[in-house]
Amino acid sequence: MKTLSTKLVLKAYMSGIFPMAKNREDPSVFWMDPEYRGIIPLDSFHCSRRLTRKIRSGRFRICVNKSFGKVIRKCAERTVHRNETWINETIITAFEELHKIGNAHSVECWHADKLVGGLYGASIGAAFFGESMFSIESDASKIALVHLVKRLRAGAYTLLDTQFLTEHLATFGGIELARHQYYNRLEFALKRQATFYPRNSELL
């Protein structure tokens, strides 16, 4: 299996690029620097009334970094809606190392004692680089995203990078930036300090 050092991965994200694999079995990675980049502006995030009601129902228990390894592996699984995945063992290993040193986090939705949805990403300065999400129960990943945004706002983050813009992310207020516009926002975020563990995180 190929390896990616945490130093290399962090340098890549700080330079505006990120790793992907051709498929789950291919151990190699390639580096992406898209012409257009997806982000979710934290000050204009949109949560529908229906989803807000479901959050208030209390069906899911939200945890942070309880089972990072399980989350990234669930994101790497093929599903009926996703025939192929870009997350291979090389990327999984690299992100587990980033998690150990505090530069990668997961937000998880639990129902009883079962992990039913979540997301993970990398964190540097005031930038959070969202990588992938999964959902076993309806809306679980969406609720994890809502919690992530609240946490990032409370922790003084300025950038939530989604890599690419999808119709799904657009419903939350996601937009697309040209490469140079993204670089400007990234440079600003990297110069600032933020915390994934804000003091009022127990209220999130």
TORMI-902055 format. One record per residue: residue in three letters; x, y, z of N, C-alpha, C in turn. Coordinates in steps of 0.1 Angstrom, whole numbers, padded with zeros to 4 digits, always signed. Example, Ala and Ser with C-alpha at 12.3 -4.5 7.8 and 13.67 -1.06 7.14 Angstrom:
2
Ala+0132-0057+0078+0123-0045+0078+0132-0033+0078;Ser+0128-0022+0071+0137-0011+0071+0129+0000+0079;
//
This chain:
204
Met+0008-0012+0000+0000+0000+0000+0009+0012+0000;Lys+0005+0022-0008+0012+0035-0008+0009+0043+0004;Thr+0018+0052+0007+0016+0060+0019+0016+0075+0016;Leu+0009+0083+0023+0009+0097+0022+0012+0103+0036;Ser+0023+0111+0037+0026+0116+0050+0017+0128+0054;Thr+0014+0129+0067+0006+0140+0071+0011+0154+0067;Lys+0024+0155+0067+0031+0168+0062+0027+0171+0048;Leu+0028+0161+0039+0025+0163+0025+0010+0166+0023;Val+0001+0159+0030-0013+0162+0028-0017+0176+0033;Leu-0012+0180+0045-0015+0193+0050-0009+0204+0040;Lys+0003+0202+0035+0008+0211+0026+0000+0212+0013;Ala-0006+0201+0009-0014+0201-0003-0027+0209-0001;Tyr-0033+0206+0010-0046+0214+0013-0043+0229+0014;Met-0032+0232+0021-0028+0246+0022-0025+0253+0009;Ser-0022+0245-0001-0019+0249-0015-0031+0249-0024;Gly-0042+0244-0018-0054+0244-0026-0057+0232-0034;Ile-0050+0221-0031-0052+0208-0038-0056+0197-0028;Phe-0061+0187-0033-0065+0176-0025-0064+0162-0032;Pro-0062+0151-0024-0060+0138-0031-0073+0131-0033;Met-0073+0123-0044-0084+0114-0047-0078+0101-0053;Ala-0085+0090-0053-0081+0078-0059-0090+0075-0070;Lys-0085+0067-0080-0093+0063-0091-0105+0054-0087;Asn-0102+0045-0077-0113+0037-0072-0108+0031-0058;Arg-0117+0024-0052-0114+0019-0038-0102+0009-0038;Glu-0100+0002-0048-0089-0008-0048-0076-0003-0053;Asp-0076+0008-0061-0063+0013-0066-0056+0020-0054;Pro-0044+0016-0051-0037+0022-0039-0031+0036-0042;Ser-0030+0040-0055-0024+0053-0059-0034+0064-0057;Val-0029+0076-0056-0037+0088-0055-0032+0098-0066;Phe-0041+0107-0070-0038+0118-0078-0043+0131-0071;Trp-0038+0143-0075-0040+0155-0069-0050+0164-0077;Met-0060+0169-0071-0070+0177-0077-0069+0192-0074;Asp-0070+0200-0085-0070+0214-0084-0080+0219-0093;Pro-0093+0218-0090-0104+0221-0099-0104+0235-0104;Glu-0109+0237-0116-0110+0251-0121-0121+0259-0113;Tyr-0131+0251-0109-0142+0257-0100-0143+0249-0088;Arg-0144+0256-0077-0144+0249-0063-0158+0252-0056;Gly-0163+0241-0050-0175+0243-0042-0172+0246-0028;Ile-0180+0256-0023-0179+0259-0009-0194+0262-0004;Ile-0195+0261+0010-0208+0265+0016-0205+0278+0024;Pro-0209+0289+0020-0207+0301+0029-0213+0299+0042;Leu-0206+0301+0053-0211+0298+0066-0221+0308+0071;Asp-0221+0320+0065-0230+0330+0069-0244+0330+0061;Ser-0244+0321+0051-0257+0320+0044-0261+0305+0042;Phe-0257+0297+0051-0262+0283+0051-0277+0282+0053;His-0283+0273+0046-0297+0272+0046-0302+0258+0051;Cys-0310+0258+0061-0316+0245+0066-0331+0246+0064;Ser-0337+0236+0057-0351+0236+0054-0359+0234+0067;Arg-0372+0239+0066-0380+0237+0078-0383+0222+0081;Arg-0384+0214+0071-0386+0200+0073-0374+0194+0081;Leu-0362+0198+0076-0350+0192+0083-0349+0197+0097;Thr-0352+0210+0099-0352+0216+0112-0361+0208+0122;Arg-0373+0205+0117-0382+0198+0125-0377+0184+0129;Lys-0370+0178+0120-0365+0164+0122-0353+0165+0133;Ile-0345+0176+0132-0335+0178+0142-0341+0179+0155;Arg-0351+0187+0156-0357+0190+0169-0364+0178+0175;Ser-0367+0168+0166-0374+0156+0171-0365+0148+0181;Gly-0352+0150+0179-0343+0143+0188-0340+0128+0185;Arg-0343+0125+0173-0342+0110+0169-0327+0106+0169;Phe-0318+0115+0165-0304+0112+0164-0296+0119+0175;Arg-0286+0111+0180-0276+0117+0189-0264+0121+0181;Ile-0259+0133+0183-0248+0138+0175-0235+0137+0184;Cys-0225+0131+0178-0212+0129+0185-0201+0135+0175;Val-0190+0139+0181-0179+0144+0173-0167+0135+0177;Asn-0160+0129+0166-0148+0122+0168-0149+0109+0176;Lys-0161+0104+0178-0163+0092+0186-0158+0080+0178;Ser-0161+0080+0165-0157+0068+0157-0152+0073+0143;Phe-0141+0080+0143-0136+0086+0131-0133+0075+0120;Gly-0127+0064+0125-0123+0053+0116-0136+0047+0109;Lys-0146+0045+0117-0159+0039+0111-0165+0049+0101;Val-0164+0062+0104-0171+0071+0095-0164+0071+0081;Ile-0150+0072+0081-0143+0073+0069-0145+0060+0061;Arg-0146+0049+0068-0148+0036+0061-0162+0035+0055;Lys-0172+0040+0062-0185+0040+0057-0186+0049+0045;Cys-0179+0060+0045-0179+0069+0033-0172+0063+0021;Ala-0163+0053+0024-0156+0047+0013-0163+0035+0007;Glu-0174+0031+0013-0182+0019+0008-0190+0022-0004;Arg-0191+0012-0013-0200+0013-0024-0214+0011-0019;Thr-0223+0018-0025-0237+0017-0022-0246+0016-0035;Val-0259+0013-0033-0267+0013-0045-0268+0026-0052;His-0265+0037-0045-0265+0050-0052-0251+0054-0056;Arg-0241+0047-0052-0227+0050-0056-0219+0038-0059;Asn-0218+0036-0072-0211+0024-0077-0196+0024-0075;Glu-0190+0036-0074-0176+0036-0072-0173+0047-0061;Thr-0161+0046-0055-0157+0055-0045-0143+0060-0047;Trp-0139+0072-0044-0126+0077-0046-0117+0076-0034;Ile-0123+0070-0023-0115+0069-0011-0109+0055-0010;Asn-0096+0054-0010-0089+0041-0009-0082+0040+0004;Glu-0075+0029+0006-0068+0027+0019-0057+0037+0021;Thr-0051+0041+0011-0040+0051+0012-0046+0064+0018;Ile-0057+0069+0013-0063+0081+0019-0069+0078+0033;Ile-0075+0067+0035-0080+0063+0048-0069+0064+0058;Thr-0057+0058+0056-0046+0057+0065-0041+0072+0068;Ala-0040+0080+0057-0035+0093+0059-0044+0101+0067;Phe-0057+0100+0065-0067+0108+0073-0068+0103+0088;Glu-0066+0090+0090-0065+0085+0104-0053+0091+0111;Glu-0042+0093+0104-0031+0099+0110-0034+0114+0113;Leu-0040+0121+0103-0044+0135+0105-0053+0136+0117;His-0062+0126+0119-0071+0127+0130-0064+0126+0143;Lys-0054+0117+0144-0046+0116+0156-0039+0128+0160;Ile-0035+0137+0150-0028+0149+0154-0037+0161+0154;Gly-0050+0159+0153-0060+0169+0155-0063+0177+0142;Asn-0059+0172+0130-0063+0179+0118-0073+0173+0110;Ala-0080+0163+0115-0092+0157+0108-0102+0154+0119;His-0115+0156+0115-0126+0154+0124-0138+0147+0118;Ser-0146+0141+0126-0158+0135+0121-0170+0140+0129;Val-0181+0142+0123-0194+0145+0129-0203+0133+0127;Glu-0209+0127+0137-0216+0115+0136-0231+0115+0141;Cys-0239+0108+0134-0253+0107+0138-0255+0092+0143;Trp-0259+0091+0156-0262+0078+0161-0277+0076+0165;His-0282+0064+0162-0295+0061+0166-0294+0049+0175;Ala-0297+0051+0188-0294+0041+0198-0279+0039+0198;Asp-0274+0027+0196-0260+0024+0196-0255+0022+0182;Lys-0262+0026+0172-0258+0023+0158-0254+0036+0151;Leu-0243+0036+0144-0238+0048+0136-0246+0047+0123;Val-0255+0058+0121-0264+0058+0110-0261+0069+0100;Gly-0251+0077+0102-0247+0087+0093-0236+0096+0098;Gly-0230+0103+0089-0219+0112+0094-0211+0118+0082;Leu-0201+0125+0086-0192+0131+0076-0178+0133+0083;Tyr-0168+0136+0074-0155+0138+0079-0148+0148+0070;Gly-0137+0154+0076-0129+0164+0068-0117+0168+0075;Ala-0109+0176+0068-0096+0181+0074-0098+0195+0079;Ser-0090+0199+0089-0091+0212+0095-0077+0218+0096;Ile-0076+0230+0090-0063+0238+0091-0067+0253+0093;Gly-0061+0259+0103-0065+0273+0105-0079+0275+0107;Ala-0085+0284+0099-0100+0286+0100-0107+0280+0088;Ala-0100+0270+0082-0106+0263+0070-0110+0249+0073;Phe-0122+0245+0070-0125+0231+0071-0128+0225+0057;Phe-0121+0214+0054-0122+0208+0041-0131+0196+0041;Gly-0143+0197+0038-0153+0186+0039-0149+0176+0028;Glu-0148+0163+0032-0144+0153+0023-0155+0144+0018;Ser-0163+0138+0027-0173+0129+0023-0183+0127+0034;Met-0195+0122+0030-0205+0119+0040-0212+0106+0036;Phe-0219+0100+0046-0227+0088+0043-0240+0089+0052;Ser-0250+0081+0047-0262+0080+0054-0268+0066+0053;Ile-0271+0060+0064-0278+0048+0065-0293+0050+0067;Glu-0296+0060+0076-0310+0064+0078-0312+0077+0071;Ser-0324+0079+0067-0328+0092+0059-0324+0104+0067;Asp-0317+0113+0060-0314+0127+0065-0302+0127+0076;Ala-0297+0115+0079-0286+0115+0089-0274+0123+0085;Ser-0270+0122+0073-0258+0130+0069-0261+0145+0068;Lys-0274+0148+0064-0278+0162+0063-0277+0168+0077;Ile-0282+0161+0087-0282+0166+0101-0268+0167+0106;Ala-0259+0158+0102-0245+0160+0106-0239+0172+0099;Leu-0243+0176+0087-0238+0188+0081-0243+0200+0088;Val-0256+0200+0092-0261+0211+0100-0253+0214+0112;His-0250+0203+0119-0242+0204+0132-0228+0209+0129;Leu-0222+0204+0118-0209+0209+0114-0209+0224+0112;Val-0218+0229+0105-0219+0243+0102-0220+0251+0115;Lys-0229+0247+0124-0230+0254+0137-0217+0254+0145;Arg-0211+0243+0144-0198+0241+0152-0187+0250+0145;Leu-0187+0251+0132-0177+0259+0126-0179+0274+0128;Arg-0192+0278+0128-0195+0292+0131-0191+0295+0145;Ala-0194+0286+0155-0191+0289+0169-0176+0289+0171;Gly-0168+0282+0163-0154+0281+0164-0146+0291+0156;Ala-0153+0300+0150-0146+0311+0142-0140+0307+0129;Tyr-0145+0296+0123-0140+0292+0110-0146+0302+0099;Thr-0139+0304+0088-0143+0313+0078-0146+0306+0064;Leu-0141+0293+0063-0142+0286+0050-0147+0272+0053;Leu-0157+0268+0046-0162+0254+0045-0161+0249+0030;Asp-0150+0242+0027-0147+0238+0014-0155+0224+0011;Thr-0162+0223+0000-0169+0211-0003-0163+0204-0015;Gln-0152+0209-0020-0145+0204-0032-0153+0207-0045;Phe-0164+0200-0046-0173+0203-0058-0187+0207-0054;Leu-0194+0214-0062-0207+0218-0059-0217+0207-0065;Thr-0226+0202-0057-0236+0193-0062-0250+0199-0060;Glu-0260+0193-0067-0273+0199-0064-0277+0197-0050;His-0273+0186-0044-0276+0184-0029-0270+0195-0021;Leu-0258+0199-0023-0251+0209-0015-0257+0223-0018;Ala-0261+0225-0030-0267+0238-0034-0280+0241-0026;Thr-0287+0230-0022-0299+0233-0014-0296+0238+0000;Phe-0283+0237+0004-0279+0242+0017-0273+0256+0016;Gly-0272+0261+0003-0266+0274+0001-0252+0273-0005;Gly-0248+0261-0009-0235+0259-0016-0234+0267-0029;Ile-0222+0272-0031-0219+0280-0043-0206+0275-0050;Glu-0204+0280-0061-0191+0276-0069-0183+0288-0071;Leu-0170+0287-0068-0160+0298-0070-0150+0294-0080;Ala-0146+0304-0088-0134+0302-0097-0122+0300-0089;Arg-0112+0293-0094-0100+0289-0087-0094+0301-0080;His-0092+0312-0086-0085+0323-0080-0093+0329-0068;Gln-0107+0329-0070-0115+0333-0059-0114+0324-0047;Tyr-0113+0311-0049-0112+0301-0038-0098+0303-0032;Tyr-0088+0305-0039-0074+0307-0034-0074+0319-0024;Asn-0081+0330-0028-0082+0342-0019-0088+0339-0006;Arg-0099+0331-0006-0106+0328+0006-0098+0318+0014;Leu-0091+0309+0007-0082+0299+0015-0071+0307+0022;Glu-0065+0316+0015-0054+0323+0020-0058+0331+0033;Phe-0070+0337+0032-0075+0344+0044-0078+0335+0055;Ala-0084+0323+0053-0087+0314+0063-0075+0308+0070;Leu-0064+0306+0062-0052+0300+0068-0045+0309+0077;Lys-0047+0322+0076-0041+0332+0084-0048+0334+0097;Arg-0059+0328+0099-0068+0330+0111-0068+0317+0119;Gln-0071+0319+0132-0072+0308+0141-0086+0304+0144;Ala-0089+0292+0145-0103+0287+0148-0101+0274+0157;Thr-0112+0270+0163-0112+0258+0171-0124+0249+0167;Phe-0122+0236+0166-0133+0227+0164-0140+0224+0177;Tyr-0135+0229+0188-0141+0226+0201-0144+0240+0208;Pro-0154+0247+0203-0157+0260+0209-0163+0258+0223;Arg-0162+0268+0231-0166+0267+0245-0181+0263+0247;Asn-0189+0268+0237-0203+0266+0238-0207+0254+0230;Ser-0198+0245+0227-0201+0233+0218-0212+0224+0224;Glu-0213+0225+0238-0223+0216+0244-0237+0220+0240;Leu-0238+0233+0235-0251+0238+0231-0255+0235+0217;Leu-0246+0229+0210-0248+0227+0195-0256+0215+0193;
//
